[in-house]
Amino acid sequence: MEFDEVIISRKSVRSFQDKEISEEILNTMMEAARLSPSFQNRQCWRFVVVRDKNIIKDLALRSGMVSKVNFFIKDAPVVIVACADPAKSGTINNQDYYLVDTSISFQQMMLAAWNHGVGSCWLAAFNERYVREILEIPQNIRIVALSPFGYPKEKKSLYEKAVKVFAQSKKRNEIKNIICYDKWSL
């Protein structure tokens, strides 16, 4: 895909085919994450790549903030948990950059995946304590986000359709409402 097409066509995917992701594509995704920019090039991000179906099911059943909100991840061939070591980052203007750095890295991973037809869905509504417990992540490491990865099903599930309506996934601000030039004018 051309880069512009990757950006324009990327969408959140919540229904996955029963098809594995090749090691080559996984490595491409990890390399895209590894090469992302970070605060003073400290590269504070760390990723847990989960392929074990039992662990994915445990995450699906126990990771949601509210009930079983993340149950749809059970069908993904891979779930990746984006983590950060805040001690390996920095703070400027009262902003912790481990969040920014890890988010940039995870987004680059998602775009690389989409370039190969692999969908994802950024999840922030998770219970950090349970994810930490399931994956044995140390206390000094923060969990920033997680995402299922897999090839999208052609037919969307009822759950996916409902979430897209609720989240207003297709609704985007117009450029004129998000950008100003030279001085704040929004």
N, C-alpha and C positions, 0 to 999 in steps of 0.2 A: 504494500500500500504506500501511496505517497504520504508524506508527513501530515499535510493538511487534512487528508482523508481520515487518517488515524484520529486526529483531534476531533474532527467534526462528527465522525460516526461512533465514537466511543460512548457507551452507555452502561448503566448498571445492569448486571445480569444476575437473575435469581433462580433460573431453571437451567440445569446442566445435563448434557448428554452423558451417558455412561461410556466415557472415552478418556483414556489416560493422556496426560501431557508428557511429551517426550523429554528426555534428559536434555537434549539440545535446546529446546525452547525454554525449559526451566533455567538452564545456564545463561541463555540470552537475557532472560528477565532479571536474573541475579546480577549479571554484568551491568545492565542498565541502572540498577539500583546502586551498585558499587561506584559507578562513575559520576553520580550526582554531586552537585556542589554542597558544601556545608560550612558552618561557622569555623573560620580559620582552618578549613580543611581537616577538622578533627574527626569527621566520619563516625559520629556517635551511634549510628543505627546498627541494629542487629536484627536478624530475621529468623523466625522458627518456621521451617517448611514442614507442614504436617501432611503426610500421605497415608498414614495408618488409619484405616476406615473406622476402627473402634475409637480412636482418639478424636477423629472428626465428629463421630456421632456424639461423643461425650461433650465436645464443644458445642454442638448443635443444641443439645438438651439443657446444658448448664451455663452457657456463656451469656445469655441474654440478660439485659437489665430488667426487663419486664417479661415475666412468664417465659414462653418459648419463642420469643421474637426472632431468634436466629436459627430456627429449626430448618430452614431451607438449605443451610450450608451442608446438611448431611449428605446430599447427593453430589457435592463437588469432589472431584478427584484430588484436589489439593486445597488446603487452607494455609495461608501465610499470615503469621502474626508479626507485625512491625513493632519492634521494641527499640528502646534507646537507653543509653547510659548517660544520665544528665551530667555526671562528673566529667565526661569526655566532651562536653559542649561548653556553652557559655551563656551569659546573660548580658543583654544590652538594652537600655531604656526599659528596665523592668520586664523584659520579655525573655523567657527561657527559649533558647534556640534549638534545644533538642527536639522540640515539637515541630518546628519549622523544618529542620534538617531531615528528620525522619519522614515527614509528610512529602517533601520534595522527592526523596529517594523512593518512597512507596508509589508515588504517582508515576515516576519514570518507569518503574517496574510494571505498573498497570498498562501504560501506553505501549511498552515493548510487548507485553502479552497480547494486547488487542491487535497489534500489528501482525500477529500470527494467528488471529482468530480466536484467541483465548479471552473469555470474558471474566469480569471481576465485579465486586460490589463492596465499596468502602463501608466498613462497619465501625461505628463509634459507640453504638448502644450495646456495650458489653460489660460484664461484671469483671473488673480487673482481678479481683481476689480469686475468682473461680478459674479464670484463664491461667493465672499465675500458678495456681495449685495443680491444675490438669497437666500443664507443660513443664512444671518444676522450674519456673523462672525465678531467679534470685530477687530478693526484696529491693536491692539497689537499682534494679532495671525497671523502667516504666514501660508499660504496654500502651502504645500510641493508637494503634488501629489493628484491625484484622480484616481479611478478605478471603472469600472462597475464590478459586480460580478453576475454570473449566470451559469447555466448548458449549456455547449456548444451544439450548433446544430450540428448534424452529417454532414450536408452538409454546407460547408462554403459559405458565400455570395461572390458575385463578388467583393465588396468593400474589404472584408477581404483578398481575394486572391491577389488583386492589392497591398494592403498595405504590405503584406508579401514579395512580390517581390521587391517593392520599398525600404522597410526597410532591406532587405536581412536578414530576421529573422532566416533563417536556417544556415547562415554563422557564424561560430565560429572560433576564433583564436585557433591555436594549442597551446598546453601546452608549448612547447619550445619557443613560441613567447611572452609569458606573465610571465614566471617564471624564475628567476635566483637564484642561491644559493651562499650564503656567500658574494658576491659582485655584484654590478650592471654589467650586461654583455649583456644587450639587445640592 
